[in-house]
């Protein structure tokens, strides 16, 4: 019990993927407990009674919820390992700003794209394209959002690389043509073992999304 780490997990979740990457980056051993969100476990309901969602990190019996809150907790609790956030206060604030932007934009807009039809779908596509344009401008010619090394912003965004095929197929757009730097960045991130072993494949995510669309009755 000295340092027991359990992750209430879900394979295709981009939010759970963030936590898996952070744990791998820090070299932390943990146990993954995969949840069925249509039949939530008593552990999940007890450990996250407010939102009743994954991911939840349980460290020595104490729960931490919300993916980027968990990532910051991991960074601080295992501070003897290389930091995921920059040490400079301005750069830390900058990183948190972009992680917050990603949280508020990419998944909600992306979900509208694949879970809607008609005008809402088209407006969501335009909004998503604009978000990716802004992110590509922020990346610029850097190797990573954190400059020369993989960091907090990269960790926040890279799980959505797994959704690129879904966005392309259901949104009728071409990511590599529209956002070549972001695609190159995603491929670069995947060369890291911490990322490649933590992410679901793009086709795998697409199949999950199709199942969700079917349940929602959306063609």
C-alpha positions as CSV (number, residue, x, y, z in Angstrom):
1,X,0.0,0.0,0.0
2,X,3.1,2.2,0.2
3,X,2.5,3.6,-3.3
4,X,-0.5,2.0,-4.8
5,X,-1.7,3.6,-8.1
6,X,-4.9,2.6,-9.8
7,X,-6.4,4.1,-12.8
8,X,-10.2,3.8,-13.6
9,X,-9.7,3.6,-17.3
10,X,-11.3,3.4,-20.7
11,X,-9.3,2.4,-23.7
12,X,-10.7,4.8,-26.4
13,X,-11.1,7.8,-24.0
14,X,-8.8,10.7,-25.0
15,X,-9.0,11.9,-21.4
16,X,-7.9,8.5,-19.9
17,X,-5.1,8.4,-22.5
18,X,-3.7,11.7,-21.1
19,X,-3.3,10.1,-17.7
20,X,-1.8,6.9,-19.1
21,X,0.8,9.0,-21.0
22,X,1.6,11.1,-17.9
23,X,2.1,7.9,-15.9
24,X,4.3,6.4,-18.6
25,X,6.3,9.6,-18.9
26,X,7.0,9.5,-15.2
27,X,7.8,5.8,-15.2
28,X,5.0,5.1,-12.6
29,X,3.7,1.5,-12.2
30,X,-0.1,1.4,-12.0
31,X,-3.0,-0.9,-12.3
32,X,-5.6,-0.1,-15.0
33,X,-9.2,-1.0,-14.2
34,X,-11.3,-0.6,-17.4
35,X,-14.8,0.7,-16.7
36,X,-18.1,0.0,-18.5
37,X,-19.8,3.3,-18.6
38,X,-23.2,1.7,-19.3
39,X,-22.8,-0.3,-16.1
40,X,-20.6,1.8,-13.8
41,X,-18.7,0.1,-11.0
42,X,-19.4,0.8,-7.4
43,X,-15.7,1.9,-7.2
44,X,-16.2,4.6,-9.9
45,X,-19.5,5.8,-8.2
46,X,-17.7,6.0,-4.9
47,X,-14.5,7.6,-6.1
48,X,-16.1,10.1,-8.5
49,X,-19.6,10.7,-7.1
50,X,-19.9,14.2,-8.7
51,X,-19.3,13.4,-12.4
52,X,-19.3,9.6,-12.2
53,X,-16.9,9.6,-15.2
54,X,-13.4,8.3,-16.0
55,X,-10.5,8.9,-15.6
56,X,-10.0,8.6,-11.9
57,X,-6.6,8.2,-10.4
58,X,-6.6,6.4,-7.0
59,X,-3.3,7.0,-5.2
60,X,-3.1,5.1,-1.9
61,X,-6.9,5.0,-1.7
62,X,-7.4,8.7,-2.4
63,X,-9.2,9.7,-5.7
64,X,-8.2,12.5,-8.1
65,X,-10.6,13.3,-10.9
66,X,-10.5,15.2,-14.2
67,X,-7.7,14.4,-16.7
68,X,-5.6,17.6,-16.6
69,X,-6.0,17.9,-12.8
70,X,-4.7,14.3,-12.6
71,X,-1.8,15.1,-14.9
72,X,-0.8,18.1,-12.7
73,X,-1.2,15.9,-9.6
74,X,1.1,13.3,-11.1
75,X,3.6,16.0,-11.9
76,X,3.6,17.3,-8.4
77,X,3.4,14.0,-6.5
78,X,6.3,12.5,-8.4
79,X,8.3,15.7,-8.6
80,X,11.6,13.8,-8.4
81,X,11.0,12.7,-12.0
82,X,11.3,15.0,-15.0
83,X,8.5,17.6,-14.9
84,X,5.7,17.7,-17.4
85,X,5.1,21.4,-16.9
86,X,7.8,24.1,-17.6
87,X,9.6,25.4,-14.5
88,X,9.3,29.1,-15.6
89,X,6.0,30.6,-14.2
90,X,5.1,32.4,-17.5
91,X,5.7,29.2,-19.6
92,X,3.6,27.2,-17.1
93,X,0.8,29.7,-17.4
94,X,1.1,29.5,-21.2
95,X,0.9,25.7,-21.1
96,X,-2.1,25.7,-18.9
97,X,-3.8,28.3,-21.2
98,X,-3.5,26.0,-24.2
99,X,-4.5,22.9,-22.4
100,X,-7.6,24.7,-21.3
101,X,-8.2,25.8,-24.9
102,X,-8.0,22.2,-26.1
103,X,-10.3,21.0,-23.3
104,X,-13.0,23.6,-24.1
105,X,-12.8,23.3,-27.9
106,X,-11.6,20.1,-29.5
107,X,-13.8,17.4,-27.9
108,X,-17.0,19.4,-27.6
109,X,-16.8,20.7,-31.2
110,X,-15.6,17.3,-32.5
111,X,-18.5,15.5,-30.8
112,X,-20.9,17.9,-32.4
113,X,-19.3,17.1,-35.7
114,X,-19.9,13.4,-35.5
115,X,-23.1,13.4,-33.3
116,X,-25.2,15.8,-35.3
117,X,-26.5,16.4,-38.8
118,X,-27.4,19.3,-41.1
119,X,-26.5,22.9,-40.1
120,X,-25.0,22.0,-36.7
121,X,-22.7,19.5,-38.3
122,X,-21.5,22.0,-40.9
123,X,-21.0,24.8,-38.3
124,X,-19.1,22.4,-36.1
125,X,-16.9,21.4,-39.0
126,X,-16.0,25.1,-39.6
127,X,-15.4,25.7,-35.9
128,X,-13.1,22.6,-35.7
129,X,-11.1,23.7,-38.7
130,X,-10.7,27.1,-37.1
131,X,-9.5,25.5,-33.8
132,X,-6.9,23.4,-35.6
133,X,-5.7,26.4,-37.6
134,X,-5.1,28.2,-34.3
135,X,-3.3,25.2,-32.9
136,X,-1.2,24.8,-36.0
137,X,-0.2,28.5,-35.8
138,X,0.8,28.0,-32.1
139,X,2.9,25.0,-33.0
140,X,4.6,26.9,-35.9
141,X,7.9,25.3,-36.8
142,X,8.6,23.9,-33.3
143,X,9.1,20.2,-32.8
144,X,6.6,20.2,-30.0
145,X,4.2,22.7,-28.4
146,X,6.7,22.9,-25.5
147,X,9.5,23.7,-28.0
148,X,12.2,21.0,-28.3
149,X,10.7,18.4,-25.9
150,X,7.3,16.7,-25.4
151,X,5.4,18.5,-22.6
152,X,2.1,19.5,-21.1
153,X,0.4,20.9,-24.1
154,X,1.4,18.0,-26.3
155,X,0.1,15.6,-23.7
156,X,-3.2,17.5,-23.6
157,X,-3.7,17.4,-27.4
158,X,-2.1,14.2,-28.7
159,X,-5.0,11.8,-27.6
160,X,-7.1,13.7,-30.2
161,X,-4.7,12.6,-32.9
162,X,-6.5,9.3,-32.6
163,X,-9.7,11.1,-33.8
164,X,-8.2,12.5,-36.9
165,X,-9.5,9.7,-39.2
166,X,-13.0,10.2,-37.6
167,X,-12.9,13.9,-38.3
168,X,-11.8,13.3,-41.8
169,X,-14.3,10.6,-42.6
170,X,-17.4,12.0,-40.9
171,X,-16.5,15.7,-41.5
172,X,-15.3,15.2,-45.1
173,X,-12.0,17.0,-44.7
174,X,-8.3,16.1,-45.2
175,X,-6.2,16.7,-42.1
176,X,-2.8,16.3,-43.8
177,X,-3.8,18.8,-46.6
178,X,-5.4,21.3,-44.1
179,X,-2.9,20.9,-41.2
180,X,0.3,19.3,-42.3
181,X,2.3,20.5,-39.4
182,X,-0.2,19.1,-36.9
183,X,-0.1,15.7,-38.7
184,X,3.7,15.7,-38.6
185,X,3.7,16.6,-35.0
186,X,1.2,13.8,-34.2
187,X,3.5,11.3,-36.0
188,X,6.5,12.6,-34.1
189,X,4.7,12.2,-30.8
190,X,3.8,8.6,-31.7
191,X,7.5,7.8,-31.9
192,X,7.6,8.1,-28.1
193,X,6.8,4.8,-26.4
194,X,4.8,6.6,-23.7
195,X,2.5,7.9,-26.4
196,X,2.3,4.9,-28.8
197,X,1.4,2.4,-26.0
198,X,-1.2,4.7,-24.5
199,X,-3.2,5.7,-27.6
200,X,-5.9,3.9,-29.5
201,X,-5.5,3.5,-33.2
202,X,-7.4,5.9,-35.5
203,X,-9.6,3.2,-37.1
204,X,-10.3,1.7,-33.6
205,X,-11.6,5.1,-32.4
206,X,-13.6,5.4,-35.6
207,X,-15.3,2.1,-34.9
208,X,-16.2,3.2,-31.4
209,X,-17.7,6.5,-32.7
210,X,-19.8,4.6,-35.2
211,X,-21.2,2.4,-32.4
212,X,-22.0,5.6,-30.4
213,X,-23.7,7.1,-33.5
214,X,-25.7,3.9,-33.9
215,X,-26.9,4.1,-30.3
216,X,-27.8,7.7,-30.7
217,X,-29.8,6.8,-33.9
218,X,-27.6,9.0,-36.1
219,X,-26.8,7.8,-39.6
